[in-house]
Amino acid sequence: MKRRIIIAVLGFAGLLGTACNSTESKPNAITKTAREIPATDSLIPEIPDSVIQFDADVSPEKRQEIMEKISKKYLMGKFDPAKDKRFSKIPTPYAKKEMYMRTEALESFKKMHAAAKEDGISLLIISATRPFDVQKSIWEAKWTGRRKVDGKMLPKEVNDPKGRAIKILRWSSMPSTSRHHWGTDIDINNLEPDYFSSGQGLKEYEWLVAHASEYGFCQVYSEMGENRPYGYQEEKWHWSYLPISKDLTDAYAQKITDQDIDGFLGAESAPMIEVVKKYVLGINPACL
């Protein structure tokens, strides 16, 4: 494959970024933009920042090389986005509170936000990057009953670890398995399913369905059915920036097993549930 390389040295403590300019012929097709991939298991390897641009066709060998450079720590959320140069703080007009997001995804969201505003639609990020420890606190609060699940205290309702985990997994990810670890996924406007069924919420969702793919975003948790038989419930608020998250999904499938999921209460249930296959990879086929 003929390769065009553009290298711009920007400084130190950066990453190797790979851009693959291609358009996919599937629903929610997008044009891929620059991807930054960790060069080693260290999240911020001490090498110059670079931008490398390849021609449209990426060989299987090159793709495998990209996969091998993605850190397991990154995939499992075991890092601090505030100290990671791939991430930027989301400015106040775009977010409900202080949060971080992959810079490329944030820049694309800003463009989507402006386009939506012109059409009378307001988009606000209410959740973005959640590292392992944050996801652990959410999960364990539900596991121990400090936080109710569907109005119930789970320790009083479900003793079986597998059954209790499945209850929590309707709406919350296990630590190490959340796409929110990656900085590519955001929740927009509201976390209640009914909000998007009528009124302004329905208008917002219809706008996202019509236009989000133009900015690289895909609704990963679509309606469950024949094309998505298992995984999380439909989340009309959860959108993923595919130019980065698509490769991360593929890398997760290659590198992480159910046995890698540990370090929190209830982790023993991960292999019982096949959490990687059924939840991490149980997403909208259009986002794969």
C-alpha positions in Angstrom: 0.0 0.0 0.0 1.3 3.4 -0.9 1.6 5.6 2.1 1.6 9.3 2.5 3.3 10.5 5.7 2.9 13.9 7.2 4.9 14.3 10.4 4.5 17.4 12.6 6.5 17.4 15.7 4.5 19.3 18.4 6.4 18.5 21.6 7.0 15.8 24.1 4.8 13.5 26.3 2.5 12.8 23.3 1.1 9.9 21.4 1.3 8.1 18.1 -1.8 9.1 16.1 -3.0 7.3 13.1 -5.5 8.7 10.6 -7.4 6.5 8.2 -9.3 8.5 5.6 -12.1 6.2 4.5 -15.9 6.2 4.2 -17.8 3.0 5.2 -20.8 1.9 3.3 -23.1 1.1 6.2 -25.7 3.1 8.1 -24.3 6.0 10.1 -21.2 5.9 7.8 -18.6 8.5 8.6 -15.3 9.8 7.3 -12.6 8.7 9.7 -10.3 11.3 11.2 -7.0 11.3 13.2 -6.7 8.6 15.8 -4.2 8.7 18.6 -3.0 5.3 19.8 -0.8 4.6 22.8 2.6 3.4 21.7 3.1 1.3 24.8 1.2 0.2 27.9 2.2 3.6 29.3 -0.6 6.0 28.8 1.6 9.0 27.9 4.8 7.6 26.3 7.7 10.0 26.2 8.0 10.4 22.4 7.3 13.4 20.2 3.7 14.1 19.2 3.2 13.1 15.6 0.5 13.0 13.0 0.7 10.2 10.4 -1.7 10.0 7.5 -2.3 6.9 5.5 -4.0 6.3 2.2 -7.6 5.0 2.2 -6.7 1.2 2.2 -5.2 0.0 5.4 -3.7 -3.5 5.2 -4.7 -6.2 7.8 -1.1 -6.2 9.0 -1.2 -2.4 9.6 -4.5 -2.6 11.4 -3.2 -5.4 13.6 -0.2 -3.2 14.4 -2.6 -0.5 15.5 -4.5 -2.9 17.7 -1.4 -4.1 19.4 -0.4 -0.6 20.4 -3.6 0.1 22.3 -3.1 -0.2 26.1 -5.2 -2.6 28.2 -5.1 0.0 31.0 -6.7 2.6 28.7 -9.4 0.1 27.5 -10.2 -0.6 31.2 -10.3 3.0 32.3 -7.3 2.7 34.7 -5.9 6.2 34.2 -6.6 9.9 35.0 -8.0 11.8 32.0 -7.1 15.1 33.6 -3.4 14.1 33.2 -3.7 12.5 29.8 -2.7 14.7 26.9 -5.2 13.1 24.6 -8.1 14.6 26.6 -9.5 18.1 27.0 -11.7 19.6 29.6 -15.2 20.2 28.1 -16.0 24.0 28.1 -18.9 25.2 30.2 -21.3 25.9 27.2 -21.2 22.2 26.2 -21.3 20.4 29.5 -23.3 20.2 32.7 -20.3 20.0 35.0 -16.5 19.6 34.8 -15.7 16.6 32.6 -13.1 15.4 30.2 -13.3 14.0 26.7 -11.0 12.9 23.9 -10.0 16.1 22.1 -11.0 14.9 18.6 -14.4 13.8 19.8 -14.9 17.1 21.7 -14.1 19.2 18.6 -16.6 17.2 16.5 -19.2 17.6 19.2 -18.7 21.4 19.2 -19.5 21.4 15.4 -22.6 19.2 16.0 -23.7 21.5 18.8 -23.5 24.6 16.6 -25.4 22.9 13.8 -28.1 21.7 16.2 -28.4 25.2 17.6 -29.1 26.6 14.1 -32.0 24.2 13.9 -33.4 25.2 17.3 -32.0 22.1 19.1 -29.9 22.4 22.3 -27.4 19.7 23.1 -25.7 19.4 26.5 -23.2 16.7 27.6 -24.3 15.4 31.0 -21.8 12.6 31.3 -18.5 11.9 29.5 -15.3 10.2 30.6 -15.6 8.0 33.7 -12.4 6.3 34.8 -12.4 2.9 36.5 -12.6 4.3 40.1 -15.7 6.5 39.2 -17.5 3.5 37.6 -16.5 1.4 40.6 -18.2 3.8 43.0 -21.4 3.8 40.9 -21.4 0.0 40.6 -20.6 -0.8 44.3 -23.2 1.7 45.5 -25.8 -0.4 43.6 -24.2 -3.7 44.6 -24.3 -2.9 48.3 -27.8 -1.3 48.3 -26.5 2.2 49.1 -28.2 3.2 45.8 -31.5 1.7 44.6 -31.9 -0.2 41.3 -35.3 0.1 39.8 -36.5 1.3 43.2 -35.2 -1.7 45.1 -32.3 -2.4 47.4 -30.6 -5.3 45.6 -28.9 -7.1 48.5 -32.4 -7.6 50.0 -33.9 -8.8 46.7 -31.1 -10.8 45.0 -28.5 -13.0 46.7 -27.1 -14.6 43.6 -24.1 -12.7 42.3 -25.0 -13.3 38.6 -28.6 -12.3 39.1 -27.7 -9.1 41.0 -25.1 -8.1 38.4 -27.7 -8.6 35.6 -30.1 -6.3 37.4 -27.4 -3.5 37.7 -26.3 -4.1 34.1 -29.7 -3.0 32.7 -28.4 0.6 33.0 -24.9 0.6 34.5 -21.6 -0.9 33.3 -19.2 -3.0 35.4 -15.9 -1.2 36.1 -13.4 -2.0 33.3 -16.2 -2.6 30.8 -17.7 0.9 30.3 -17.3 2.7 27.0 -17.3 5.9 29.1 -13.7 4.9 30.1 -12.5 5.8 26.6 -13.4 9.5 26.4 -15.3 8.8 23.1 -18.8 8.3 24.5 -21.2 10.9 25.9 -24.7 11.1 27.4 -26.7 13.9 26.0 -29.5 16.0 27.6 -31.3 13.4 29.8 -31.0 9.9 31.2 -34.7 9.1 31.3 -36.1 7.0 28.4 -39.5 8.7 28.6 -37.9 12.1 28.0 -37.0 11.2 24.4 -40.5 9.8 23.6 -42.3 13.1 23.2 -42.1 16.9 23.1 -38.7 18.6 23.0 -36.9 15.4 23.9 -38.3 13.6 20.8 -37.2 16.5 18.6 -33.7 16.3 20.0 -33.5 12.6 19.4 -34.9 12.9 15.9 -32.3 15.5 15.1 -29.5 13.3 16.4 -30.7 10.3 14.4 -30.8 12.4 11.3 -27.5 14.3 11.8 -25.2 12.8 14.5 -23.5 10.5 12.0 -22.4 13.5 10.0 -20.1 14.4 12.9 -19.0 10.8 13.6 -21.4 9.9 16.4 -23.4 6.7 16.6 -26.1 5.5 19.1 -24.4 2.4 20.4 -27.3 1.1 22.5 -30.0 0.9 20.0 -33.4 -0.9 20.4 -32.9 -4.5 21.5 -34.2 -7.2 19.1 -33.0 -9.6 16.4 -30.0 -7.4 15.4 -29.0 -6.7 19.1 -30.3 -9.7 21.2 -28.4 -8.9 24.4 -26.6 -6.1 26.2 -27.8 -2.8 27.8 -31.3 -1.4 27.4 -31.8 1.1 24.6 -30.1 4.5 25.5 -31.2 7.3 23.2 -28.9 9.6 25.1 -25.7 7.6 24.6 -23.6 8.5 21.6 -20.1 7.3 20.6 -17.5 9.0 18.5 -16.7 6.2 16.0 -13.4 7.5 14.4 -11.8 6.5 17.7 -14.2 4.2 19.5 -14.5 1.7 16.6 -10.8 0.8 16.9 -11.1 0.7 20.7 -14.0 -1.7 20.4 -12.0 -4.0 18.2 -9.0 -3.8 20.5 -11.2 -4.6 23.5 -12.5 -7.7 21.7 -8.9 -8.8 21.1 -7.3 -8.0 24.4 -9.8 -8.2 27.3 -11.4 -11.3 28.6 -14.0 -11.9 31.3 -11.2 -13.0 33.6 -9.5 -9.6 33.3 -12.6 -7.9 34.9 -11.8 -7.6 38.6 -11.0 -5.2 41.5 -14.6 -4.5 42.6 -17.5 -6.1 44.5 -19.3 -8.6 42.3 -16.5 -9.0 39.8 -16.8 -12.8 40.1 -20.0 -12.5 38.1 -18.3 -11.3 34.9 -17.5 -14.8 33.5 -20.9 -16.1 34.5 -22.6 -13.4 32.4 -20.0 -13.3 29.5 -19.9 -9.6 30.1 -17.4 -8.9 27.3 -19.3 -10.7 24.6 -22.8 -9.7 25.7 -22.3 -6.2 27.0 -19.1 -4.6 25.8 -19.6 -6.0 22.3 -23.4 -6.2 22.4 -23.9 -2.9 20.6 -25.7 -1.4 17.6 -24.3 -3.3 14.6 -24.1 0.1 12.7 -21.5 1.2 15.3 -19.2 -1.8 14.8 
